[in-house]
Amino acid sequence: NKDENLMKIISDYSTFEIFKSLLEKTDLASALDLPGPITVFAPTGPAFDTMKNGYFEYLSSAEGHKKLVEFVRNHIVLSISLDVYNMVSRPTVITMANQVLTINVTDNGQLMVNGVPVLEAAVEAKNGRLYVMNGVLTPPSIEPVLPHRCDITETRIVRGECVSCAKVYLSRCSSGHHTNITTFGCTFGYPISIGGSPMKIAAKG
C-alpha cells in the first residue's frame, strides 16, 4: 500500500509477526517509520525455522542481544528503495549492519539474496519497498552466533590399530609376582605426539 509506511505493512501481516517482534526488541521499528527511502528484506515466520539449532534462542536472550541488533540491521538497507529492475541490475547492496548482500537471479528466474529465495518482490510502501524472504540473512560479523564455551571439558579415548595380540595375559603385581588372574584381549597402539614427533604407546584392551 503506497499510503502506508513499511512498519505499518509489517505490523498488519501476521506472517511477519516474529520479524516485527525483533524490530521492536532492538528498537529498530522506528527506523522503518522514517521518511526513507528504505528497502527491507522481511523474513516470514517459517523463515526462522531455517536457522541452525539454538541460534534463534541465543539471539533472543539477554546475552545475545548485541548480535540480535546486528542480525536485524542486516535486513535493512537505508537511503534506497530498490525496485526489481534495480535489484537484478546490481550485484550487491550494503545493509545497516555494514554488510554486503549479494543479489542474483537463477536460470529459472528466481530472485535470490545471499542465497535466500525472495517470495514476493518490491512490495511498495510510502517510504520504500519490502521483499518477502523465505529465509534469514545472518551477517558474517556475528558468526559464530553461539558463544564458545570454555567451561565444558570433553575427554575422549580413541582406540588405535591392533599392534600385537595374544589369547591370554597373566597379570602381575608391581613386585613381579603373578596374581593368577588372566586377561583376554589384544594390545592396541594409541598414537600420541611428543615434541612434534609421533609415537605409539601400547595399552591392553
Backbone hydrogen bonds in HBPLUS format (Angstrom, degrees):
<---DONOR---> <-ACCEPTOR-->    atom                        ^
c    i                          cat <-CA-CA->   ^        H-A-AA   ^      H-
h    n   atom  resd res      DA  || num        DHA   H-A  angle D-A-AA Bond
n    s   type  num  typ     dist DA aas  dist angle  dist       angle   num
A0004-GLU N   A0001-ASN O   3.16 MM   3  5.59 169.0  2.18 116.5 120.0     1
A0126-LYS N   A0004-GLU O   2.75 MM 122  5.36 173.6  1.75 140.0 142.3     2
A0009-ILE N   A0005-ASN O   3.17 MM   4  6.54 156.4  2.23 152.8 159.4     3
A0010-ILE N   A0006-LEU O   2.97 MM   4  6.27 164.3  2.00 154.8 158.9     4
A0011-SER N   A0007-MET O   2.92 MM   4  6.04 151.7  2.00 142.5 150.6     5
A0012-ASP N   A0008-LYS O   2.98 MM   4  6.10 137.8  2.17 141.6 152.1     6
A0012-ASP N   A0009-ILE O   3.21 MM   3  5.16 128.4  2.49  93.5 106.7     7
A0016-PHE N   A0013-TYR O   3.07 MM   3  5.88 162.3  2.10 120.8 125.9     8
A0017-GLU N   A0014-SER O   3.02 MM   3  5.04 159.0  2.06 116.6 115.6     9
A0045-GLY N   A0015-THR O   2.81 MM  30  5.41 118.0  2.20 140.0 157.8    10
A0020-LYS N   A0016-PHE O   2.79 MM   4  5.91 161.1  1.83 161.3 167.2    11
A0021-SER N   A0017-GLU O   3.03 MM   4  6.25 155.2  2.09 143.6 149.7    12
A0022-LEU N   A0018-ILE O   3.04 MM   4  6.37 148.4  2.15 148.5 157.3    13
A0023-LEU N   A0019-PHE O   2.94 MM   4  6.22 152.6  2.02 149.7 157.4    14
A0024-GLU N   A0020-LYS O   3.04 MM   4  6.32 156.4  2.10 149.6 155.4    15
A0025-LYS N   A0021-SER O   2.92 MM   4  6.04 152.7  1.99 140.1 148.2    16
A0026-THR N   A0022-LEU O   3.03 MM   4  6.11 142.9  2.18 143.0 150.7    17
A0028-LEU N   A0023-LEU O   2.84 MM   5  4.94 149.5  1.93 158.2 158.5    18
A0029-ALA N   A0023-LEU O   3.16 MM   6  4.83 126.0  2.47 120.4 112.8    19
A0027-ASP N   A0024-GLU O   3.22 MM   3  5.03 163.0  2.25 101.1 105.5    20
A0031-ALA N   A0028-LEU O   3.07 MM   3  5.28 136.3  2.27 100.7 112.5    21
A0032-LEU N   A0029-ALA O   3.09 MM   3  5.52 139.1  2.26 107.0 117.3    22
A0033-ASP N   A0030-SER O   3.06 MM   3  5.14 158.3  2.10 103.6 109.9    23
A0034-LEU N   A0031-ALA O   3.33 MM   3  5.44 161.9  2.36 101.4 106.6    24
A0079-SER N   A0037-PRO O   2.83 MM  42  4.99 110.9  2.31 174.1 164.9    25
A0038-ILE N   A0127-ASN O   2.99 MM  89  6.28 131.1  2.23 134.5 148.9    26
A0129-ARG N   A0038-ILE O   2.97 MM  91  6.54 146.9  2.08 155.6 165.8    27
A0039-THR N   A0077-VAL O   2.85 MM  38  5.05 165.3  1.87 153.4 157.8    28
A0077-VAL N   A0039-THR O   2.80 MM  38  5.05 163.4  1.83 161.4 163.6    29
A0040-VAL N   A0129-ARG O   3.00 MM  89  6.48 158.5  2.04 155.4 162.4    30
A0131-TYR N   A0040-VAL O   2.80 MM  91  6.17 161.5  1.83 166.3 172.4    31
A0041-PHE N   A0075-HIS O   2.82 MM  34  4.99 171.2  1.82 152.7 155.1    32
A0042-ALA N   A0131-TYR O   2.81 MM  89  6.01 141.2  1.96 156.2 169.0    33
A0133-MET N   A0042-ALA O   2.88 MM  91  5.61 172.9  1.88 133.5 134.8    34
A0044-THR N   A0133-MET O   3.20 MM  89  6.23 153.4  2.28 161.9 157.0    35
A0047-ALA N   A0044-THR O   3.13 MM   3  5.15 133.6  2.36  97.3 110.3    36
A0048-PHE N   A0045-GLY O   3.15 MM   3  5.90 151.5  2.24 120.0 125.6    37
A0049-ASP N   A0046-PRO O   3.00 MM   3  5.32 149.8  2.09 107.5 116.9    38
A0050-THR N   A0047-ALA O   3.14 MM   3  5.65 160.9  2.18 110.5 116.5    39
A0051-MET N   A0048-PHE O   3.29 MM   3  5.62 166.3  2.31 107.7 111.7    40
A0055-TYR N   A0052-LYS O   3.07 MM   3  5.68 164.9  2.09 136.3 140.6    41
A0058-TYR N   A0054-GLY O   3.04 MM   4  6.11 157.2  2.09 145.5 151.7    42
A0059-LEU N   A0055-TYR O   2.93 MM   4  6.17 170.3  1.94 159.8 162.2    43
A0060-SER N   A0056-PHE O   2.96 MM   4  6.06 141.8  2.11 143.8 154.0    44
A0061-SER N   A0058-TYR O   3.01 MM   3  5.18 154.6  2.07 105.7 113.9    45
A0065-HIS N   A0062-ALA O   3.36 MM   3  5.30 169.8  2.37 107.1 108.5    46
A0068-LEU N   A0064-GLY O   2.94 MM   4  6.18 144.6  2.07 148.0 159.3    47
A0069-VAL N   A0065-HIS O   2.97 MM   4  6.33 152.9  2.05 154.7 160.1    48
A0070-GLU N   A0066-LYS O   3.34 MM   4  6.68 161.5  2.37 144.2 147.8    49
A0071-PHE N   A0067-LYS O   2.85 MM   4  6.05 151.2  1.93 145.1 154.2    50
A0072-VAL N   A0068-LEU O   2.91 MM   4  6.18 162.7  1.94 158.4 160.2    51
A0073-ARG N   A0069-VAL O   2.94 MM   4  6.10 163.7  1.97 150.9 156.2    52
A0074-ASN N   A0070-GLU O   3.06 MM   4  6.15 133.3  2.28 138.6 149.2    53
A0075-HIS N   A0072-VAL O   2.97 MM   3  5.56 164.4  2.00 119.6 123.3    54
A0076-ILE N   A0073-ARG O   3.17 MM   3  5.42 164.5  2.20 114.7 115.7    55
A0096-MET N   A0076-ILE O   2.82 MM  20  5.76 144.9  1.95 166.5 168.3    56
A0087-MET N   A0083-ASP O   2.95 MM   4  6.19 148.9  2.05 150.4 160.3    57
A0088-VAL N   A0084-VAL O   3.03 MM   4  6.30 163.7  2.05 159.8 160.9    58
A0089-SER N   A0085-TYR O   3.08 MM   4  6.14 132.6  2.32 141.2 153.9    59
A0103-ILE N   A0091-PRO O   2.76 MM  12  5.10 170.0  1.77 141.9 144.8    60
A0093-VAL N   A0101-LEU O   3.03 MM   8  5.33 141.7  2.18 139.3 150.3    61
A0101-LEU N   A0093-VAL O   2.85 MM   8  5.33 165.6  1.87 158.9 163.5    62
A0095-THR N   A0099-GLN O   2.94 MM   4  5.44 162.9  1.97 153.7 158.5    63
A0098-ASN N   A0095-THR O   2.92 MM   3  5.18 152.2  2.00 113.5 116.7    64
A0114-ASN N   A0102-THR O   2.76 MM  12  5.02 168.4  1.77 154.9 156.9    65
A0104-ASN N   A0112-MET O   3.10 MM   8  5.37 161.3  2.14 143.5 147.4    66
A0112-MET N   A0104-ASN O   2.80 MM   8  5.37 163.1  1.83 175.3 172.2    67
A0106-THR N   A0110-GLN O   2.93 MM   4  5.15 162.1  1.96 140.0 142.9    68
A0109-GLY N   A0106-THR O   2.93 MM   3  5.20 160.0  1.97 115.5 117.5    69
A0118-VAL N   A0111-LEU O   2.99 MM   7  5.65 152.3  2.07 165.4 159.5    70
A0113-VAL N   A0116-VAL O   2.92 MM   3  5.13 161.4  1.96 140.4 145.0    71
A0116-VAL N   A0113-VAL O   2.87 MM   3  5.13 164.2  1.89 114.9 119.8    72
A0134-ASN N   A0117-PRO O   3.04 MM  17  5.57 160.9  2.08 173.7 170.0    73
A0119-LEU N   A0132-VAL O   2.70 MM  13  5.34 149.7  1.79 154.0 161.5    74
A0132-VAL N   A0120-GLU O   2.86 MM  12  4.99 160.1  1.90 151.8 156.4    75
A0123-VAL N   A0130-LEU O   2.78 MM   7  4.87 160.7  1.81 155.9 149.1    76
A0130-LEU N   A0123-VAL O   2.82 MM   7  4.87 149.6  1.91 132.6 143.0    77
A0125-ALA N   A0128-GLY O   2.79 MM   3  5.19 157.6  1.84 167.3 159.4    78
A0142-ILE N   A0139-PRO O   3.21 MM   3  6.01 170.9  2.22 122.6 124.8    79
A0143-GLU N   A0140-PRO O   3.09 MM   3  5.22 165.0  2.12 109.7 114.1    80
A0189-GLY N   A0161-GLU O   3.09 MM  28  5.84 172.0  2.10 162.2 163.0    81
A0163-VAL N   A0187-THR O   3.12 MM  24  6.13 149.4  2.21 146.8 156.2    82
A0187-THR N   A0164-SER O   2.91 MM  23  5.39 167.4  1.93 169.2 170.2    83
A0169-TYR N   A0183-THR O   2.73 MM  14  4.95 142.1  1.87 139.0 151.8    84
A0183-THR N   A0169-TYR O   2.77 MM  14  4.95 153.4  1.84 141.2 150.3    85
A0171-SER N   A0181-ILE O   2.88 MM  10  5.57 165.4  1.91 173.5 173.7    86
A0179-THR N   A0171-SER O   2.97 MM   8  5.78 166.1  1.99 148.9 147.1    87
A0173-CYS N   A0177-HIS O   2.84 MM   4  5.52 164.1  1.87 162.4 164.9    88
A0176-GLY N   A0173-CYS O   2.95 MM   3  5.36 157.4  2.00 110.4 117.9    89
A0205-GLY N   A0186-CYS O   2.88 MM  19  5.62 152.9  1.96 168.2 174.0    90
A0188-PHE N   A0203-ALA O   2.74 MM  15  5.37 165.5  1.76 167.1 163.0    91
A0203-ALA N   A0188-PHE O   2.91 MM  15  5.37 142.8  2.05 148.3 159.9    92
A0190-TYR N   A0201-ILE O   2.90 MM  11  5.37 161.6  1.93 152.3 158.1    93
A0201-ILE N   A0190-TYR O   3.23 MM  11  5.37 157.9  2.28 130.2 135.5    94
A0192-ILE N   A0199-MET O   2.92 MM   7  5.64 171.8  1.93 165.7 166.7    95
A0199-MET N   A0192-ILE O   2.96 MM   7  5.64 160.2  2.00 160.9 160.4    96
A0194-ILE N   A0197-SER O   3.16 MM   3  5.44 165.9  2.18 141.9 138.5    97
A0197-SER N   A0194-ILE O   3.08 MM   3  5.44 165.0  2.11 115.3 117.4    98
